[in-house]
């Protein structure tokens, strides 16, 4: 398999290439994020090893850019920082796994094999349906260039719709994904929050995105909403 290593430390990059090559892999090394993005965009890699502390664009920014460019090769991030916030940020920007330096090369190799078995899976970090955009990591929603403020439940409901555009979701499916079990299924909470959502993401923009499918539930239009 072919692996891209993005590591600015020349010695570390050389060690990784030597070790992975000895394991039978084909390895390319990039010393900065821009070079890494260029190589990843022109070669179909089976996995990418990405250091967090890079000059210019750091590993978090590079990982997000990879996913925005539609590059879904599994990413293993290397970080010298063991803070939970850093690990969370890496995973939220699209990474699949991480290792904290110093690490065992045997573990690195095993994690890479596991990621390659999983293969490239499309997991966009930002959900986009038409001109609606939802970022689960930053908890922000935009229509076009306008940010829309949503409550926690409104956000959860919209995320449920945006992960399944074009699918009819009945009230039980919406309750399951956006509410906990304290809500009784007889409650009209779904109808109430669908109305709240329409007032925020549709009405100010003169569009209709969430359709009522009589007797079945609700559906988010695949184009994100049409006028009228």
N, C-alpha and C positions, 0 to 999 in steps of 0.2 A: 504494500500500500504506500501511497505518497503522502507525506506529512509536511506541513509548513511550520517552521519555528520562527516566531517573531520575538527577538531578544536582542537588546542593545548591548549587553555585556558580551564582548567578543569571546572571552574565555568560556563563559557559560554556554553561549551559542555553539561554540566548537565542541564542547563536551557533549552537549545534547545531540548534535549531529553525529558524532563518533559513536555514541552509545546506541542511538536508534538505527544507524546504518549497520552496526554489528548485529542488531536484531532482525536485519533483513528488510528494513524500510528504505524507501527513497526519500531523502530529506533535502528541502530547500530552506535556507536561512535568510531572514530579512532583519536588518539592524534597526529599523524604525517602522512606525505605523503606516506611513505613506507607502513605503516599499512593500510592506505586507499586504496592504489593500490592493496594490497593483498586481502582485503575484496571485493573490486569491481570486482576483477578477479574471485572470487569464488562464488559470490552471484549475482543473477539477481535483481538489485535495480531498483525501479521505478523512483528515482531521487537521486541526490547527492548534498549535501550542502557542499561547499568547501571554507574554509578560505584561503585568499591569504597569510597571514603572518604565515607560518609554519616553524618549524625548519628543517634544511637540505634542502630538495627540497621544494621550495615554491609552492603556489597554481597554479601559471602559468605553472610551469614545470609538476606538477602532472596532470593538466588538459590535457596538450599536450600528456603526456604518456598514459592517459586513451584512448584518441582517437587513438593513434598509436597502442594500444593494441586491438582496435576494440570494445571498450566499449562505447556504444552510449547512455547510460542513460542521461537524461537531467541534466545539471550541473548549479546550482545557486551559484555564487561566492559571498563571503562576504569580503568586504575590508574596512579598516579604512581610506583609502586614496580616496579622491574624485577627484583626477586628471583625466582629460580626457584620458591621455596616458595610465593610468592603466586600465581604463575601456576598451579602445580599445584593449590593449594587451590581456586582459582576453577573450574578444570575439574572437579575432584572434586565440587564442590557443584552441578554441573549446567550450568555455562556452556558455550557452544559455541565461543567465540572470545574473544580479548582484544586490546586495544591499550594500549600504554604512552604516557602523556602525556610530552612533547607529541607529537602525531601529525599526520599529513597528513589534511586533511578528505577529499581524493580517495581515500585508502586506506580511511578509515572508510566512505565511501559504497560503495566496491567490496566491502568485506567484508560489509556489510549486504545488498547484492544477492546475494552468494554464499549467505549464510545463508537468505535468503528463497527462493531457488531450491531449497534443500534442504527447506524447509518444516518444520512442527512434527513432531518424531519423539519418541515416548514413550521416554524414557531415564531411568527412575527411579534416583535416587542410592542408594536403599536397596532391597534386594530383600526382598520380603515374600511368604511363602507360609504361609497360616494364621497361627499365632502365632509362626512362625519369622521372624526378621529378621536380615539380614546386610548390613553396611555395608562395601563394599570400600575406602572411603577411610580409615576409622578401624580397619579390620581387626577389627571386633567382631561377635559373634553373640549373639542373645538368643532365648530361648523365653519368651513372656510377658514378665514383668519380670525374668527371671533371665539374667544374662550367662553364657555358656558359653565356657570357654577351649579353644581348638583349636590344634593345631600348624599349621605352614605348609601342609603337605600336606593335612591334614584340612580346613583352611579352603578350599583350592583345590578339593578334591573337592566340598565342600558348595556352593560357589559354582557349580560346573558343574551340579549338580543343580537349584539354585534358579533358574538362568537358563533352565531347560527343564522346569518342573514338568509332570507328567503324561506326559512322553515317556520311552519305554524307551531307555536308553542301554546299549549293549554295552560290554564291557571295553575294546575298542579305542578307542571314542569317549572313554571316561573317561581312558584313558592319554594320548590325544592332547591333551586339554584340561588335565589336572592334573599330568602328568609330562613330563619331557624324553625325548629319544630314547635316553638311556643305558639305559632300562629295556627289557628284552626282553619281548615280548608273551607269552612262556610263563610269565612270573613271576606269582605269585599276589598281587602287591602290591595290586591292586584289591580283591580279596576281604578282605585283611587290613585295609585302611583303611576299607572299608565297615563292617566289624565295629567298628573303633575309633569311627567316627562314631555308629553305633547306640548304643554304650555311653555316649556323651556327650550326644547330642541327643534320644534316645528313652527309653532305659531309666530314667533318673532321674525322668522325667515320666510314666511309665506309658503311653507312646504308641508307635505304629509309624508311621514316616513313609517310610522307604526300603524298598520292596518288592523282593523277588527275583522276577523274571519268568523262570520256568524255561526254560532253553535260549535266552534272549534277552538278559538283562542285569538292570539295576536301574531302578527308577522311583521318583521322589519324588512322593508323593501330593499332589494339588492343594490339599487342605485342610491340608497341613502335618503331618498325623499324626492318627490316631484311637486311642482307648484300646483296649488289648488286644494 
